[in-house]
């Protein structure tokens, strides 16, 4: 779809919580903007692979961490 996301925390929490009225036990902790970028990413910007992002810092990106022990 060509969409991008950006998580942010700078918003008026009390007003938003009043407007959305989350169920008891639920709290608003961040917001995510979804849309198309206004321009291209900065030159030289690199992205990590999904495998790398999902792996633990002490494991390799190719192998998921062993959670059996």
Secondary structure, 3 states (H helix, E strand, C coil): CCCEEEEECCCCHHHHHHHHCCCCCCCCCCEEEEECCCCCCCCCCCCCCHHHHHCCCCCCCCCCCCCCC
